[in-house]
Amino acid sequence: MSVRALGNAIREGQLSSVELTEGYLERSRTIGARLNAFATLTADLALSQAKQADAEIKAGKHRGPLHGVPYAVKDLVTVKGYPTTWGAVPYAHQSFDYNATVIERLNEAGAVLLGKAAMIELAGGLGYSSGEASLTGPARNPWNPDCWTCGSSSGSGAVVAAGLAPWALGSDTRGSILCPSSWCGVSGLRPSFGRISRYGSMAIAYSMDKLGPMARTADDCALVLSVLAGHDPLDHDSVSSSAQPFSYHETEPSVNGTFRIGRLTNVYGKSDTGVDKAVDEACAVFEKAGATVESCEFPDGPFEEAAELTILMEAASAFGHLIQSGGCQNLTDPLGKINGYVSEQFSVTDYLHVQRVRLMLQRTADAMFDRYAVLISPAQPTAAQPLRDKDPDDPAAGRKFHMDRRAPDGVSSLCGLPAISVPCGFSTARLPYGMQIMGRALNDAVVLKAARLYQSHTDWHLQHPAL
């Protein structure tokens, strides 16, 4: 069931939050353990919150659409009194005495926290070369446990795809929501920069980090965003109250010929024939629904290079203490052990030069939306890739993954654009493909509208792995 359907059933007394929570916890202890999906289960907290939700709803105090609905959160978000490990050995016993802003808002909404989802160490902030780069081991893809989920929101993708929670919160600096959503066959929203407060969450790249929901449907992502969006003075990059606000009203999505979609054709150097075919078929769905679809190309420019350099330099600042103390040697991945020291060699002049180039690239990207409401492309050039366990006698045995340096998730993230990945088909190996839909900065609503329109005419998002 969707987040919306579960919330309605709890509100109407057809389902109790306690029963639902107990069911999800049981699945998480069994299926979740096989997939390395969770870093920590917060069972006592979850049952306490569920009991409170049932009592409040029975007493006529309904807090909204997420009241009594369970969820998971990536283990870089602070939850008071519980470990927040950042997926990394050096922080295995770290905890905080306060909640992140998103946790406070979810508590106010009456949501039920099942646990902390596993993640790639430091969310990949110092680099990583394989899915094994995690304190909890490689997250396994529910569609095929011999394949990876992608990262860095690896556990969040596994949790939602495996039905261990109806939705999960992930983070995205350069594709860390979009890639796991694509490979796990779920809907994942990376909101506009500043739309959701990051206070109480681990920083990688201050000017690119974002939090966002992963769920079965685009409607569920919109529902969660409506609860989490809003200005927070504790996050200096939070969108101001006077800026374009996000509001969401459940209406049947519809468009006409003036709703123009650009089908990007130059975002990957090489991609599977199957995923290109799936996106082309999605274009036909949009056209049948009334939209106009045109092929287009993203302008030339060093988008990926600027994103890479921005992350490297800002991550060297974010993890400065770990780097300077020598703690990087306790990380799992070989790249993580050395990248911080290399990144520290960049100068302030280097950083400022990259940011000047970035501003020009942002203007170039924004101009695309003078013609198009949204741009679409494959979310990833392939379906999920195989994941081999590490051989202690062969450190190179872990399966290395390749990320295309012209990937649209880097372009849209660098420019602060909202984007969503939605399921759009399967490979011949029955592994999901995802389609990315991106829009103009702060126009999260149009991205969600396009995604909901697509899902109202297809059923890829209703497919589930056999577990």
N, C-alpha and C positions, 0 to 999 in steps of 0.2 A: 504494500500500500504506500501511497505517496505521503509526504509530510502533511499536506493539506487534509487528505482523507483520514489519516490517523488523528490529527487534531480535532476534526469534526466528530469522529467516533468517540473520542474521550469526552468531548464537551457534551455530547448527547447521551452519555452513559451507556453506550453500546460496548465500550471497552474501558478497562481500568488501566491507569498509568502503571500501577504496580505490576499487574499481570504482564503488560507489554514489556516493561523493564526487565522483569525476571526472565522472560523469553529471550530477549536480546543478550542479557548477561550469560545465559546458558550457551547460546550459539557462540558468543565471544570466547568463552572458556574452552570450547572444543574446536570449532572451525577456525576461530581467530588465532588460536595457538598454532595450528598447522600452517597458517599463512604468515605468521609473524606480524600480524596486523596491529597489535596494541603494544605500547610500552608499559602502560599501567592501566588496570581496571579500577575504577572508583566505585566499587559495588556498594559500600555502605552509604556513601553520599548519594548515589543514584536512587537507592531504595528509600532513603529519607526524603529526597526531593519528590519522588513519585507518590509517596504516602501523603505528603503535604499537598501536592497537586490534586489528588483525588478528593481530599477533605475540602479544599477550597472550592473546587468545582461543585461538589455536592452542596456546599453552603451558598452557592450562587455567586461566588467571586471568581469570575473567569477572566484570566489575564490576557488572552489573545490566542492567535493561531498556533503558537508553539507550546502552550500550556500543557504540561504532562507528556510532551513528545521527547523521547530520548535522542541523544546526539553524541558524537565524539569530537575531540579537538586535537589538533596536531600538537605534539609534545614540545613545541617552542612557545606555547601560550601559557602564561602563569596561572596556576590554580592554587589558591591558598592551602598550604598544608600538605600538598602532594608533590612528588618529584617532578621537576621540569628539566629533563636531561639534555635537551637539544640534540638528542640522538647520538651523543658523543661520550666516549669513555671519560675524558677529563671532567665531565659534568654529571656523571652517573648518580651522584648523591645530592645534587643541587635542589633546593626548594626555596620558596619565597613565602613571606607572611602577608601577601596581598593578592588580590585577583586582578587579572587584566581587565581592561574596560569591556571587552567583548563578553567576558564571563559575567561581569556585573550586569550587563544588559540582558544576557540570557537568563540569569537568575531572576531578574525583575520580570521577565516574560514567562517564568514558570517552567522553563525547559529542564530536562533531566540529563545530567552529564554521566555517561556510561564509562568513559575512560579517556586516556591520552593516547592518540594514535601514533604509531611508530613513524620514524622519519629518517632520511639520510642525515649523517652527522653534520651538524652546523648548517643544515639545509643546503649543503653544497657550497657554503660561502667561501671556503678555502679550496674548493675543487674536489672532484672525485672522479674515478674512472670506472666504477662498477657498482652494481646494486648491493654488493656486500658491505658497502661503506656505511654501516649503521651499528649502533650499540646493541640492537636487538636482532641483528642478522638480516638477511635479505627478505624484503616483503615479497610474497609470492602472489602471482596473479590468479584470482579466482577462476578465470576462464581456462587457465592451464598453469598449475603450480610450478611447472618447470620454466615458466617465463616470468619476467619481472613486471612490476606494476608501473615502472618509471618513477621519477622522483622530482622534487624531494618530498612531496606530500604522499609518499609511498603508502604508508599505513592508511591514510584517509581514503585513498582510492580503493584499497582492498576492503576496508570496512564497509563502504557503501555498496560496492559491487557484490560482495558476499552476503549482503543483507544482515550485517552485524549491527547496523544502526540505519535509520532512514536518511540521515544526512551527517556530514562531518565538516568541520572547518579546516581548511588548508591555508597555506601561504604561498605566495608567488612573487618571485623577483625576476625570473626569466623562464617562465614556463612550468613552474612547479605545481600549479593546479591544472593547467591545460594538458600537459603530457600524461599524468596519471589518469585524468578523466578520459582522455582518448584511448589509452591502452586498456583501461578497465571497463570501458563501455558505460560510463556514467556522464551526467551533465555537471560541468564544473565552471563556475563563474569567477573570473579575475576582474574585480570591479575597477573603476577609475581610481587613479592614485588619489589617496586622501579620503575616499568615500567611507571606509571603515577604519576606526581608530586602531592603531597598532600598539597603544600604550600597554606595557606588560608583556610584550612579545619580543623574542630575540631579534636583534637587528642584524642584517647582512649588509645591504646597501640602502642607506637611509633615504635616498631619493628615488628608490625603485620598489621597495618592499610593499606588499599588499597582503591583506587577509581576505579570504572569500569562501563561499559555501560550495560543497560538492554534494550532489543529491541525484535522485533518479531523473528528475524532470527540471526543465527550465523554470516552470511555474514554482516549484519548490525553492529553487535558488532565489527567485524574485521575492518569495515570501520571507525567506531568511534575511535577505538584504534589507527588506523593509523594516525589520526589527533592529538590525545592527547598524544601519547607516545613520549618520548624524554627526554633527560637530562635537569634538572632544578637546577641550583646552589642554589636556595632558599630552596630546600628540601635536607637535608644532606643525606638522604637515596636514592636519585634518582640514577638510574642506570647510570653509567658513559658513555660518548660517545664512549669509546673504548670497552665497553662490547657488547655482542650480541645484535644488534639493531633489532627493529621490523619493517618489511616492509610487505606490503600486495598487492598482485596483483590478480585481479579477474580472476581466471581460474577454469575450471571444476575440482572439486576434484576427484582424482582417487588414488587407492592403488593397491598393489599386495600382494602376500602371505608373503612377508618379512615384511609387516606392521603388527606387532604383538600387539594385544590388550589383556590386562589382565582384566578378569572379577572378581572383588573382591567379595569374598563370606563371609567375616567375619567382615564387618564394622558395622553392627547393631546387638544389642542383640535380637531385635524382630522387624519385619517389616510386612507390609500388604502383603498378598499373591499376591494381584493384582499388586503391584509395582515391586515385584520380577519377576513376569511373564512378565511384560512390558519390563524390562531390559533384560530378557532372549530373548524375541522376538527381541529386538534391536540387540542383539548379532547375531541373524540369519540374520538380515539386513546387518550387517557389513560383515559377511561371504559371503553372496551372492554378495556383492560389491567387493570381492576379498581379504579381510583382513583375517588374522588368529586370532582366538579368543581362549584363554585358561582360564580356571578357575585358580584363584590364591588367596592367602591370604596375607594380609598386615602383616608384621612382628610384633611380640608382642613388646610392649613397652608402657610407660606411656605418649603417645602422647597427649591425651585429658587432662590429669592432668597437663602436662607441659604448654599446651595452656591456661588452666584455671588460673594457678598460674601466668603466665606471664601477662595475661590481668589484673588480680586483682591488681598486684603490680604496673604495669605501669599506670593503670587508677587512682590509689591512688595518683600518682605523677601528672598526667594530670589534675585532678580535685582537687588538693590540697587546693586551695583557697576556693572552694565551701565547702569542707569537714570541714576545720578549722574554717570557718566563721559560721558554723551551717546551711548553706543554703540547705543542703540535706533534711532538714525537710520540705522544700517546694516542693520536688519532689512528683510525683503522686504515684509511686509504693512503697509498704512497703520495698522491698529489697533495692531499691535505697536510702531509708532513712537511712539504717544502714550499708550497705556493705562497704562504704568508710572507716568508723571508724574501722571495722574489718581488712580491707586490710592494714591499716596503721601500724598494729602490726607486719607485716613481716619485716625482717631485710635485710640489704644489703647482708649479708651472704646467706640468703635464696634465694635472687634473683640470685646471682652469681652461686649458686648450681644448680638452675633450668636451667640457661643458659648453663651450662656445659652439663647437661643431654640433653638439646635441641640440642646442636651441634652433639651429638652422634646420636640422632634421625634423624636429617637432613641427615646425612651420610647414615643411614639405609634406609631412604625413597629414597634417590637419587639412591641407588644401584638397586632398582626395575626397573629403566629405562635403565639399561644395557641390559635387556631382552625385555622390553615392550616399545612401542612408547607412549602409553597412558594406563591409568587404568580407568575402568568404574565401576559404582555402582549406586544404587538409590541415588538421590540427598537428599531425605528425606525418612524416613521409612514409612510415611503415606501421604495421601492427606491432604488438608486443614482441620483444626479442627474447631469445633463450637466456636463462640465468643458470649458470653452473655453480655448484658449491665450491668453495675454496679448498684446495688441496694443501695441507700444511707443509708438504714437501715440495710444493710448486707454487710460490707466491703469485706467479703470473697466470695461474689456472682460472681465476675468476673471469667470467665473461665480460669483456669490455664493450661499452656501448658507444655509439656514434651519434652526436647531435649535429645536425646540419647548421653551418654557421650563418645561413641566410634564413633561418626559421622565422616565421611571422610572429611567434610568441616573443622573441627578442625585440623585434621592431615595435610591437604594440606596447610591450612593457617599458621599453626605453622612453616612449612618448607618453606614458601614463594613460593609454587608451583602455577602455573596458573591452573585454573579450570573453567569449564562452566557448567551450568545446561541448558538442552534443554528438551522441552516437549516430552514425549514418550508414552503417553496413558492417560486413564481416569479410575477413580474408578467407581463402580456401581452407585454412587451418582452423576456421571458426574462432578467430580472434577479432575483437572489435576494431573498427575504424572510427575516428572522430573527425568532425568538421569544425573548424574555428570560424566564429562570426565576431568581427570587431567593429567598433563604432567610434565616433568622435568623443574626445575626452569629456567626461561628465554626462554623456548621453547613454548611461547604462540602460535606460528604459527602452531605447530603440533596439539595442542588442538583444535584450530579453524578449521584446516583441517578435523579432525575427525568429528567434529560437523557438518560442512558443508556437508561432505560426507553423514552422516546420514540423514540430512534434504533434500538432493537431492533425497533420495529414500523413504521419508515418508512425510506425510502432517499434522502431529500433530501440528506443529507450525503455520499452516494456520487456525486452529480452533479459533473461537471467541465466547465469551459469549453473550447471548441474553440480551440486556439492553434496 
